[in-house]
Amino acid sequence: MAKTRKSKRKAENAEPGEEQEADQPLTPTTKEVDSELDDGGKVQEINVKHFTIPYNDKQIPCERRGEVDKPAIIWTHGAGGGLAAPAASEFADGFSGHSSIVSFQGSMSLPSRVKMFHSVIEHEDFDAALGGRSMGSRAAVMAAMQQDCKTKALVLVSFPLVGGKKNDSREQILLDLPEDIDVLFISGDRDSMCDLEQLREVILRMTAKCWLVTVKGADHGMSWKPSGTVMAMRRKTGAIAAEWLEVRDAEKRYSSLSWIRDGKAGEMVYSDWVASLPAQAEAAEDDAQPSTTDLEAPEDDKPPLVRKRKRGKT
């Protein structure tokens, strides 16, 4: 039976510059084993090694998943939850079925989260691929652009394209990415902080090469209906990201993940990569998806309430 992770839910309304204490780290070097069913119905064991990394006078709680010590990606959560937040941990679980992943728990301050990225990068001696969800995805982009990073790939889940009291655009840091960085976006088509059409427009203007996985019916917290399939969907997005890091086709950059209903039953369907997504077919799938409500949206689905950004920050 799967071990249930519990987390304190924090609203994604942490204000830039406002430090919040990270949760106390679990005992370093311990391992927990979660038993889950994989796509074939077989029991899948997920080994999670907990450890900490020094950061100033504090410690950064980290988790390592996978069979090898060298990660394929360094990953961080959003501002609405920590390492144990389901939207973050279930992505990491799915990723680890294909490749190793190091996740870290960071501050709710965006500048501090970026600095923590660099501490984990130095500890792991790895910076080829960075990623995160929501605020964590913004931090990954900023970390890749700073210092002497040699990042070649970014995995951005639920990137918050707009935010703040005035729904300010956060597109500029994406437009500033160089052409030698590949970017994978995984975004729900009901994400209140990232309009899909607007994201596509930004992608067309970006210098970096981009790929997009549209999760039909999913909100900013990467949740959809039926709720009983959310964990499997989140894990699938992690698996898709791991596979994309291993092999990606520059000519095929769009795919989608959806829940197809068949009466009371249904199944999760992943469409393989294509050069473009037919607008009519996409609209038909949109109409078939049930909407989620604010009451059902987990973790950080609502736009954050933040102080007015200082000039020059994105």
Secondary structure, DSSP 8 states (H G I E B T S, - for coil): -----------S---TT----------TT-EEEEEEE-TTS-EEEEEEEEEEEEETTEEEEEEEESSSSS-SEEEE--TT--TT-HHHHHHHHHHHTTS-EEEE---SSHHHHHHHHHHHHHHHT--SEEEEETHHHHHHHHHHHSTT----EEEEES--SEETTTTEE--HHHHTS-TT-EEEEEEETT-TTS-HHHHHHHHHH-SSEEEEEEETT--TTS--SSGGGHHHHHHHHHHHHHHHHH---TT--EEEEEEEEETTEEEEEEEEEES---HHHHHHHHHHS----TTT--TT-S--------TT--
